[in-house]
Amino acid sequence: MSEKDGAVTMKLSGDYRGRRKSLTGTAAAVLTAITMVLLTLIVEPIGWQWLAWLALTPWVVAAVRAQRGGRAALISYIAGLIYYLVNLRWLAPVTLAGYMALCFYLGWYFVLSGYILRRVYQHREWPFTLVLPVVWVAQEYLRARLLTGFPWLFLAHSQHQSIRLMQLCDVFGAYGLTFLVGMVNGLFCDLLLRSLVRHKDQKQGVKLDAITLMLITGCSILAAVAYGQFRLNQGKSAISKGETIAVVQEAIPQYVKQAGESNEEIFQKHLTISQKALAEKVKPELIVWPETMVPAPLNDEFLNTSPNFLSEAGQSWLTESLSYDDRLRALAGKGVNLLTGASSLELSSGSPSRRYNSAFLYFSDGKRSPRRYDKMHLVPFGEVVPFRESWPWLYGVLNSLTPYDFEYSLNAGIEPTVFEFTGKDEKKWRFAVAICYEDVMPQVPRRLAAAERGNKRIDFLLNISNDGWFVTGGRNEPLQTGPELLQHLVICKFRAVENRIGIVRAVNTGISAFIRPDGQVQPGFLAGTLPEDHRQRQATIGFLTDDVYIDSRISLYNLIGDCFAIACTILAGLLLVGGISWQSRQKRKVKSKR
């Protein structure tokens, strides 16, 4: 604040000048540890969402007030590493080496974010109320995009129970809610840091600055709540019931599927549950099986292959595939459409075969749709390992990181597929399928649900997944589930709001559910044998039948995508460049004084 001619001029950035008492390494470590504990407590299954609004504050104070920048970076990295090791522990049983490598990589995001914030603090340019949310959105966006992306453990995800605030995501994506939570964290940082460096003659200015920042933050929250309530009220007329769908859920750990010894048993279990769903008074028009629950290729290119072209093992596989296809046609022929996950295999004598993770639709007359969907976004080391053709030696090393020591060489699909079937009263329904973690990647459901010429491309979205990778036990022992199953469902809720689309999930080991276009998991169901509480559907067996909800609205996010997150990333990049430049100038000044 400055005073001139009796007028008071206030700088929004505030004045951090004054004597700063640096934090010792121990104090910085304690504050950073507090943040990591708080961030862990906001994650499901604990889910204390209110802590998210202040969780980052201790770490930010430690990062910018630590006596030495190098020590602050080291503390941030070690704490970040431990945080990811704790909260991604469900990956360890699947691939220990991959789990460790991922956590060591993710820890650097705390270092990068801390560096930018520290330079901003030293350079005294903008308040953390505005800077922290920009930086945090940027690091979440980079995590979601770099190295195929890992958009897990976002600040926004902690607020999935705040339905009003979630509606903000149909404009800015989940990043918008992260920004709002980050803004409150930044306000707490400003208040704490200003109180530590305040001069006696700055009391009035600091007070004015604090009030201004609180007003900005408070108005932002009120605007978000008001917008959310507006969209929820609007949804009363925009959202309506659609077709009746049944989802089948088994509880098959991945090691059972990987062994390949019980393929027929797995298939028969899904047939049996489907027949139970059809026997109910509430009859579904569409039955959905999870990802790869048909343990053989179903594409025409493979089914029509001459046995003479195949090895003995290939001929046996072809026989299995034809048998599965016949029985799926018979099930659908009972008057119900059927969507199932399976593989596709395209053979060629002149080039390597191509394998896909696919979805197939069988019509209620027993015919199979000529369309299939091939998964576009493959999971690194779970479905694809790089450098197979270019650097075989490196591929061999990387392949050792894959789960169950298995050879992975899937190919990615090229474009979305819109399926269509006829339901009750001869009404046509259109839908797309997100396979496995495609519902986690914001850009994939957006592409699947992309609006065309002012009209919605699909009526609803299916998510078929196999989360049996993250379930342990079995073989006469009780199945044990980890936090991944619930966290996966939570993230999927954001895709529903972002694209204003109802989502139906069919997931091996759970959590199967119906999600409304406003992000709410539909309570109960019309018919079924799974628990009514979706949280209790982990590692359980059964089915549930319910109506999917249709939303006539087209969201702004579906049209513009991650423009907001990209803008934040650009701003954070500019802050990073400015911080590096400022640090270089400081070093030159020191050298010139010698």
C-alpha positions in Angstrom: 0.0 0.0 0.0 1.2 3.5 -0.7 -0.3 6.8 0.5 -0.1 9.9 -1.7 -1.9 13.3 -1.4 -4.1 11.9 1.3 -5.4 9.1 -1.0 -4.9 5.5 -0.3 -3.8 3.3 -3.2 -4.0 -0.4 -2.7 -2.0 -3.0 -4.7 -4.0 -6.2 -5.2 -0.8 -8.2 -4.9 -0.2 -6.9 -1.4 3.2 -6.0 -0.1 5.4 -8.8 1.2 8.2 -6.4 2.0 9.6 -6.6 5.5 11.8 -8.8 7.5 11.1 -12.5 6.7 12.0 -15.1 9.2 13.0 -18.3 7.3 11.8 -21.7 8.4 14.3 -24.3 9.6 14.5 -27.5 7.7 12.6 -29.3 10.5 9.8 -26.8 10.5 9.5 -27.0 6.7 9.4 -30.8 6.9 6.7 -30.8 9.5 4.5 -28.4 7.6 5.0 -30.4 4.4 4.1 -33.6 6.2 0.9 -32.1 7.5 -0.2 -31.3 3.9 0.5 -34.8 2.8 -1.6 -36.2 5.6 -4.4 -33.8 4.8 -4.3 -34.7 1.1 -4.5 -38.4 2.1 -7.5 -37.8 4.3 -9.5 -36.1 1.4 -9.1 -39.1 -0.8 -11.7 -41.9 -0.9 -12.5 -44.1 1.0 -11.9 -41.6 3.8 -13.1 -38.6 1.9 -13.0 -35.8 4.4 -13.7 -33.3 1.6 -13.7 -30.1 3.8 -10.0 -30.6 4.5 -9.2 -30.0 0.8 -9.9 -26.3 1.2 -6.8 -25.9 3.4 -4.7 -29.0 2.7 -2.1 -27.3 0.5 -1.5 -24.3 2.8 1.1 -25.8 5.2 3.2 -27.1 2.3 3.0 -23.8 0.4 4.2 -21.9 3.5 7.0 -24.4 3.9 8.0 -24.2 0.2 8.3 -20.4 0.1 9.6 -19.8 3.6 12.2 -22.5 3.9 15.7 -21.2 4.5 17.2 -22.8 1.4 15.5 -23.4 -1.9 17.3 -26.7 -2.5 16.2 -28.0 0.9 12.6 -27.0 0.2 12.8 -28.8 -3.1 14.2 -32.0 -1.5 11.5 -31.9 1.3 8.8 -31.4 -1.3 10.0 -34.3 -3.4 10.4 -36.8 -0.6 7.0 -35.8 0.8 5.4 -36.0 -2.6 6.9 -39.4 -3.2 5.6 -40.7 0.1 2.2 -39.3 -0.6 1.9 -41.1 -4.0 3.4 -44.3 -2.5 0.6 -44.3 0.1 -2.3 -43.3 -2.1 -1.4 -45.4 -5.1 -0.6 -48.5 -3.1 -3.3 -50.4 -4.9 -0.9 -50.5 -7.9 1.8 -52.4 -6.1 0.3 -55.9 -6.2 -0.2 -55.5 -10.0 3.3 -54.1 -10.9 5.7 -53.2 -8.1 8.3 -51.9 -10.4 5.8 -49.8 -12.4 4.2 -48.5 -9.2 7.6 -47.4 -7.9 8.6 -45.7 -11.2 5.2 -43.9 -11.4 5.5 -42.5 -7.8 9.1 -41.4 -8.3 8.0 -39.6 -11.5 4.9 -37.9 -9.9 6.9 -36.6 -6.9 8.6 -34.1 -9.2 5.3 -32.2 -9.7 5.5 -31.0 -6.1 9.0 -29.8 -6.8 8.0 -27.9 -9.9 5.0 -26.4 -8.3 7.0 -25.4 -5.2 9.7 -23.8 -7.3 7.2 -21.5 -9.1 5.4 -20.5 -5.9 8.7 -19.8 -4.2 9.9 -17.5 -7.0 6.6 -15.7 -7.1 6.8 -15.1 -3.4 10.4 -13.8 -3.6 9.5 -11.7 -6.6 6.4 -10.3 -4.8 4.1 -10.0 -7.9 0.7 -11.6 -7.3 -1.2 -13.1 -4.3 -1.4 -16.8 -3.9 -5.2 -16.5 -3.9 -4.8 -16.2 -7.7 -1.4 -17.8 -8.3 -1.8 -21.1 -6.4 -4.9 -22.3 -8.3 -3.3 -21.5 -11.6 -0.2 -23.5 -10.7 -2.1 -26.4 -9.3 -4.5 -26.6 -12.3 -1.4 -26.5 -14.5 0.3 -29.4 -12.7 -2.9 -31.5 -12.8 -3.3 -30.8 -16.5 0.3 -31.9 -17.2 -0.1 -35.0 -15.1 -3.2 -35.8 -17.2 -1.4 -35.4 -20.5 2.3 -36.2 -20.3 3.5 -39.7 -20.9 -0.1 -40.7 -21.9 -1.5 -39.2 -18.7 -2.4 -40.1 -15.1 -5.4 -37.9 -14.0 -5.7 -39.4 -10.6 -5.9 -37.7 -7.1 -7.1 -34.3 -8.4 -8.2 -31.7 -5.8 -11.6 -31.6 -7.5 -12.2 -35.3 -7.0 -12.4 -34.7 -3.2 -15.5 -32.6 -3.8 -17.5 -35.3 -5.6 -20.2 -35.2 -2.9 -20.8 -31.5 -3.4 -23.2 -31.8 -6.3 -23.8 -28.0 -6.7 -20.1 -27.3 -7.0 -19.6 -30.2 -9.4 -21.9 -28.5 -11.9 -19.1 -26.0 -12.6 -17.3 -28.8 -14.4 -19.6 -28.6 -17.5 -17.8 -25.3 -18.2 -14.2 -25.7 -17.1 -14.0 -29.5 -16.5 -12.8 -30.9 -13.2 -10.0 -28.3 -13.4 -12.5 -25.5 -12.6 -13.3 -27.1 -9.3 -9.7 -27.6 -8.6 -9.1 -23.9 -9.2 -11.9 -23.0 -6.8 -10.4 -25.2 -4.0 -6.9 -24.0 -4.8 -8.1 -20.4 -4.5 -9.3 -20.9 -0.9 -5.9 -22.6 -0.1 -4.2 -19.6 -1.7 -6.2 -17.2 0.5 -5.1 -19.0 3.6 -1.5 -18.8 2.4 -1.8 -15.0 1.8 -3.3 -14.4 5.3 -0.6 -16.5 7.0 2.3 -15.1 5.0 1.2 -11.5 5.3 0.8 -11.7 9.1 4.3 -13.0 9.4 6.0 -10.1 7.5 3.6 -7.2 8.4 5.1 -3.9 9.3 3.4 -1.7 11.9 2.8 1.0 9.3 1.3 -1.7 7.0 -1.5 -2.9 9.3 -4.2 -0.9 7.5 -3.0 -1.9 4.0 -2.7 -5.6 4.9 -6.2 -5.5 6.3 -7.6 -3.9 3.1 -5.7 -6.4 1.0 -7.0 -9.3 3.0 -10.6 -8.1 2.7 -10.2 -7.7 -1.0 -8.9 -11.2 -1.5 -11.6 -12.6 0.8 -14.2 -10.8 -1.2 -12.8 -12.2 -4.5 -12.7 -15.7 -3.1 -16.1 -15.5 -1.4 -17.7 -14.2 -4.6 -16.2 -16.9 -6.6 -17.6 -19.6 -4.3 -21.0 -18.0 -4.3 -21.0 -17.7 -8.1 -20.1 -21.4 -8.3 -22.8 -22.4 -5.9 -25.4 -20.2 -7.7 -24.4 -21.6 -11.1 -24.6 -25.1 -9.8 -28.1 -24.6 -8.4 -29.2 -23.0 -11.6 -28.0 -26.0 -13.6 -29.6 -28.4 -11.2 -32.9 -26.6 -11.5 -32.6 -26.5 -15.2 -32.0 -30.3 -15.2 -35.5 -30.9 -13.8 -36.8 -30.3 -17.3 -33.7 -31.1 -19.3 -33.1 -34.6 -17.8 -35.5 -37.4 -18.5 -35.6 -41.2 -18.2 -34.2 -43.2 -21.1 -34.0 -46.9 -21.8 -33.9 -49.7 -19.3 -30.5 -51.3 -19.0 -29.1 -54.2 -17.0 -25.4 -54.5 -16.0 -23.7 -57.8 -15.1 -21.0 -57.8 -12.4 -18.8 -60.7 -11.5 -16.0 -60.8 -9.0 -13.1 -62.4 -10.9 -9.5 -61.5 -9.8 -7.2 -60.8 -12.8 -4.9 -63.7 -12.0 -7.8 -66.1 -12.6 -8.4 -64.6 -16.0 -4.7 -64.4 -16.8 -4.3 -68.2 -16.1 -6.7 -68.9 -18.9 -7.8 -72.2 -17.2 -11.4 -71.1 -16.4 -12.4 -69.2 -19.6 -15.5 -71.3 -20.0 -16.5 -70.9 -16.4 -16.1 -67.1 -16.6 -18.3 -67.0 -19.7 -20.9 -69.3 -18.2 -21.2 -67.2 -15.1 -22.0 -64.1 -17.1 -24.6 -66.1 -19.1 -26.3 -67.3 -15.9 -26.5 -63.8 -14.4 -27.8 -62.4 -17.7 -30.6 -65.0 -17.7 -31.5 -64.0 -14.1 -31.8 -60.4 -15.2 -34.1 -61.4 -18.1 -36.3 -63.4 -15.7 -37.2 -60.3 -13.7 -40.5 -58.5 -14.1 -38.6 -55.4 -15.2 -37.0 -56.5 -18.4 -34.0 -54.7 -19.8 -33.7 -53.6 -23.4 -29.9 -53.8 -23.2 -27.6 -56.0 -21.1 -24.0 -54.9 -20.6 -21.0 -57.2 -19.7 -17.7 -55.8 -18.5 -14.5 -55.4 -20.4 -12.9 -58.6 -21.9 -15.4 -60.9 -20.2 -15.6 -62.9 -23.4 -12.1 -64.4 -23.4 -11.6 -64.7 -27.1 -11.8 -62.6 -30.3 -15.2 -61.9 -31.7 -14.4 -59.8 -34.8 -15.5 -61.1 -38.2 -11.9 -61.0 -39.6 -10.9 -63.7 -37.1 -14.2 -65.7 -37.0 -14.1 -66.0 -40.8 -10.4 -67.1 -40.9 -9.8 -70.5 -42.6 -8.5 -73.0 -40.0 -5.8 -74.0 -42.5 -4.3 -70.5 -42.0 -3.9 -71.1 -38.2 -1.7 -73.1 -36.0 -3.1 -75.8 -33.8 -3.4 -73.4 -30.9 -5.0 -70.9 -33.2 -7.5 -73.4 -34.5 -8.5 -74.2 -30.9 -8.9 -70.5 -30.2 -11.1 -70.1 -33.3 -13.3 -72.9 -32.1 -13.8 -71.2 -28.8 -14.6 -67.9 -30.4 -17.2 -69.4 -32.7 -18.8 -71.2 -29.7 -18.9 -67.9 -27.7 -20.3 -66.0 -30.6 -23.1 -68.6 -31.1 -24.1 -68.5 -27.5 -24.1 -64.7 -27.4 -26.4 -64.7 -30.4 -28.7 -67.1 -28.7 -28.9 -65.0 -25.6 -29.5 -61.8 -27.6 -32.1 -63.7 -29.6 -34.3 -63.9 -26.6 -35.3 -60.3 -27.3 -32.6 -58.3 -25.6 -29.7 -56.3 -27.0 -26.3 -57.3 -25.6 -23.0 -55.3 -25.3 -19.9 -57.1 -24.3 -16.2 -56.6 -24.0 -13.9 -58.9 -25.9 -10.7 -58.8 -28.0 -10.3 -58.4 -31.7 -7.6 -60.1 -33.7 -6.6 -59.2 -37.3 -4.3 -61.6 -38.9 -2.1 -60.9 -41.9 0.4 -63.1 -43.7 2.6 -60.2 -44.7 2.7 -58.2 -41.4 2.4 -58.7 -37.7 -1.1 -59.5 -36.4 -3.0 -56.7 -34.7 -4.9 -57.1 -31.4 -7.5 -54.7 -29.9 -9.4 -54.3 -26.7 -12.9 -54.1 -28.2 -16.7 -53.8 -27.5 -19.3 -55.7 -29.6 -23.1 -55.2 -29.8 -25.5 -58.0 -30.4 -29.0 -57.1 -31.5 -32.3 -58.5 -30.0 -32.8 -60.6 -33.2 -29.6 -62.5 -32.6 -27.5 -60.7 -35.2 -24.2 -58.9 -34.4 -23.7 -55.3 -35.3 -21.1 -54.8 -38.1 -19.6 -52.0 -36.0 -17.2 -52.6 -33.2 -15.3 -50.2 -30.9 -11.6 -50.5 -30.4 -10.2 -48.9 -27.3 -8.3 -45.7 -28.3 -6.4 -44.8 -25.2 -4.3 -47.7 -24.0 -2.9 -48.1 -20.5 1.0 -48.1 -20.5 2.4 -51.4 -19.4 -1.1 -52.7 -18.9 -2.0 -52.8 -22.6 0.9 -51.5 -24.5 4.7 -51.4 -24.0 6.6 -48.9 -26.2 9.7 -49.6 -28.4 8.6 -53.1 -29.4 9.7 -52.6 -33.0 12.3 -49.8 -32.7 14.3 -50.8 -29.7 13.6 -54.5 -28.8 16.2 -54.5 -26.0 14.5 -51.5 -24.3 11.1 -53.1 -24.9 12.3 -56.2 -23.1 13.4 -54.2 -20.1 10.1 -52.3 -20.0 8.0 -55.4 -20.5 9.5 -56.7 -17.3 7.4 -54.0 -15.5 4.1 -55.3 -16.8 1.7 -57.2 -14.6 1.9 -61.0 -14.3 4.9 -61.1 -16.6 2.6 -61.2 -19.6 3.4 -60.1 -23.2 1.4 -57.0 -24.0 1.1 -55.8 -27.6 -2.4 -54.3 -28.1 -3.1 -51.8 -30.8 -5.0 -48.6 -30.3 -8.3 -47.9 -32.0 -8.4 -44.9 -34.4 -11.9 -43.3 -34.0 -15.0 -43.4 -31.8 -17.9 -45.7 -32.6 -21.5 -44.8 -32.2 -23.7 -47.9 -31.6 -27.4 -47.8 -32.2 -30.2 -50.2 -31.2 -34.0 -50.3 -31.1 -35.6 -50.2 -27.7 -39.2 -50.0 -26.4 -41.8 -48.5 -28.8 -39.3 -48.9 -31.7 -37.3 -45.9 -30.3 -33.7 -45.7 -31.6 -31.0 -45.2 -29.0 -27.4 -44.2 -29.7 -24.5 -44.8 -27.3 -20.7 -45.0 -27.2 -18.4 -47.1 -25.0 -15.4 -46.1 -22.9 -13.3 -49.1 -22.0 -11.4 -49.4 -18.7 -9.6 -46.2 -17.8 -10.8 -44.3 -20.8 -13.5 -42.8 -18.5 -10.6 -41.4 -16.4 -9.1 -39.4 -19.3 -11.2 -36.3 -19.8 -10.5 -36.0 -23.5 -11.7 -39.5 -24.3 -15.4 -39.3 -23.1 -15.5 -35.8 -24.5 -14.5 -37.2 -27.9 -16.9 -40.1 -27.6 -19.8 -37.7 -26.7 -18.8 -34.8 -29.0 -21.7 -32.8 -30.3 -22.2 -32.6 -34.0 -23.9 -29.6 -35.7 -25.6 -28.5 -32.5 -26.9 -32.0 -31.7 -25.7 -34.6 -29.2 -24.0 -37.4 -30.9 -25.1 -40.0 -28.4 -27.8 -40.4 -25.8 -25.7 -42.1 -23.1 -22.3 -43.5 -22.5 -21.3 -47.0 -21.3 -18.1 -47.7 -19.3 -17.1 -51.3 -19.3 -14.1 -52.1 -17.2 -12.2 -54.9 -15.5 -11.0 -53.7 -12.1 -10.1 -57.3 -11.1 -6.5 -56.2 -11.5 -6.8 -54.5 -8.1 -8.5 -57.2 -6.1 -6.5 -59.7 -4.1 -7.4 -62.9 -2.4 -9.5 -65.7 -3.9 -8.5 -69.4 -4.1 -10.5 -70.2 -1.0 -9.6 -66.8 0.6 -11.9 -63.8 0.9 -11.5 -61.2 -1.8 -9.8 -58.0 -0.6 -10.5 -54.7 -2.4 -8.4 -51.5 -2.3 -9.3 -47.8 -2.8 -9.0 -47.9 -6.6 -12.5 -49.3 -7.1 -14.3 -46.4 -5.4 -11.8 -43.8 -6.7 -12.4 -45.0 -10.3 -16.2 -44.5 -9.8 -15.6 -41.0 -8.3 -13.6 -39.8 -11.3 -16.2 -41.2 -13.7 -18.8 -39.0 -12.1 -16.9 -35.9 -13.4 -17.1 -37.2 -17.0 -20.9 -37.3 -16.6 -21.1 -33.6 -15.6 -18.5 -32.4 -18.1 -20.4 -33.8 -21.0 -24.0 -33.7 -19.6 -24.4 -37.4 -20.3 -25.7 -40.4 -18.3 -23.1 -43.1 -17.8 -23.8 -46.8 -17.1 -20.8 -48.7 -15.6 -20.4 -52.5 -15.9 -17.3 -53.4 -14.0 -15.8 -56.7 -13.0 -15.3 -56.7 -9.2 -17.2 -53.3 -9.1 -18.2 -50.7 -8.8 -21.1 -51.0 -11.3 -23.5 -48.1 -11.2 -25.8 -45.7 -13.1 -24.6 -42.1 -13.0 -26.9 -39.2 -13.8 -25.8 -36.4 -16.1 -25.6 -34.2 -13.0 -23.0 -36.5 -11.4 -25.2 -38.2 -8.9 -25.0 -42.0 -8.6 -28.5 -43.3 -8.9 -29.7 -44.8 -5.6 -31.1 -48.3 -5.6 -32.4 -49.8 -8.9 -35.5 -51.2 -10.5 -34.4 -54.8 -10.1 -31.2 -56.6 -9.2 -29.2 -58.7 -6.8 -26.3 -56.3 -6.1 -26.3 -54.2 -2.9 -28.4 -51.0 -3.2 -25.6 -48.9 -1.7 -23.0 -48.6 -4.5 -20.2 -48.5 -2.0 -21.1 -52.0 -1.0 -20.8 -53.4 -4.5 -17.1 -54.0 -4.3 -16.1 -57.6 -5.1 -19.7 -58.7 -5.2 -21.6 -60.7 -7.8 -25.0 -60.0 -9.4 -26.8 -57.6 -11.6 -28.8 -54.4 -11.4 -31.4 -53.1 -13.8 -32.3 -49.4 -14.0 -33.2 -46.6 -16.4 -30.4 -44.5 -17.8 -31.0 -40.7 -17.7 -30.8 -38.6 -20.8 -29.8 -34.9 -20.8 -30.9 -32.7 -23.7 -28.3 -30.0 -22.9 -24.9 -29.7 -24.6 -22.2 -28.5 -22.2 -19.7 -25.8 -23.0 -16.9 -28.1 -21.9 -18.0 -30.6 -24.5 -17.5 -27.8 -27.1 -14.3 -26.2 -26.0 -12.6 -28.9 -24.0 -9.6 -28.1 -21.7 -9.1 -24.5 -22.8 -9.3 -23.3 -19.2 -6.7 -25.8 -18.1 -4.5 -24.9 -21.1 -4.7 -21.2 -20.3 -3.6 -21.9 -16.7 -0.7 -24.1 -17.9 0.5 -21.2 -20.2 0.3 -18.8 -17.3 2.2 -21.2 -15.0 4.8 -21.6 -17.7 5.2 -17.8 -17.9 5.6 -17.7 -14.1 8.2 -20.4 -14.4 10.1 -18.6 -17.1 9.9 -15.3 -15.1 11.1 -17.1 -11.9 14.1 -18.6 -13.7 14.9 -15.2 -15.3 14.6 -13.4 -11.9 16.9 -16.1 -10.3 19.5 -15.5 -13.1 19.4 -11.8 -12.5 19.9 -12.3 -8.8 23.0 -14.5 -9.4 24.5 -11.9 -11.7 24.0 -9.2 -9.1 25.8 -11.3 -6.5 28.7 -11.9 -8.9 28.9 -8.2 -9.8 29.3 -7.3 -6.1 32.3 -9.6 -5.6 
